[in-house]
């Protein structure tokens, strides 16, 4: 590679929700830069298919692994299995998340709140802690990339649990960054705006969806999962060695209004 500071050869990256949407864009980018990628989520067949495609396209080693990020047992199994298979973990991408139910606060149940916060905030804490311990033990530093959202900075009405979780992820990123400076682990967050993924393609093709794009996004279009690649590679690579605790917005200008 002509840009050695972006080279991820020999690195092992764990990407939650790495087979679909934004996570898939990030997995593709890290594999393009030479990292072995471990894709984890709950649907093993989807993970296997994505891993096979990435391996065929890039030649890197891939590993599909089941993970429910709300389960401490499954988190521990994942970390043990990755270390057994590769010997080390260098990069963690906390991408898995759910939008949660769109309801006003007065109509939300305790379960609505817990379902979103358990995945979008608590899960990131638990997996980062488990992988962080492993990185500290390895003693070779590391990179953690947390996928938050512009919803962690601006408000989406009827999405209180989501916005609170994503705001929490941004704060957690900064605390982790400072606590782990001494271990040479850099921790940063990506805050995407509206990105076209299989979950929302249908909605944004409707008249209401098109109006939302026109009203909110100065570039007048959705972001694409491939547009996550460059930033993810930067944050995972030596190029970002002086950057930690940052929350980087990638939203077609939406938050400039
Ligand atoms: P997606 O639905 O394609 O990806 C979410 C992934 O998380 C899926 O692979 C799903 O299997 C996984 N997941 C959900 N719950 C899980 C659990 N309990 N354990 C393990 N994996 C689980 O959707 P998308 O849009 O690609 O979302 C990825 C991340 O980007 C999420 O954190 C989301 O909040 C964030 N985001 C998305 C935006 C968008 O416009 N698409 C905007 C801003 C942030």
Boltz pocket constraint, residues with backbone or C-beta under 6 A from the ligand:
constraints:
  - pocket:
      binder: B
      contacts: [[A, 16], [A, 17], [A, 18], [A, 19], [A, 20], [A, 21], [A, 22], [A, 23], [A, 40], [A, 41], [A, 42], [A, 43], [A, 67], [A, 68], [A, 69], [A, 70], [A, 94], [A, 95], [A, 96], [A, 97], [A, 98], [A, 99], [A, 119], [A, 147], [A, 148], [A, 149], [A, 150], [A, 191], [A, 192], [A, 193], [A, 194], [A, 195], [A, 196], [A, 197], [A, 198], [A, 199], [A, 200]]
      max_distance: 6.0
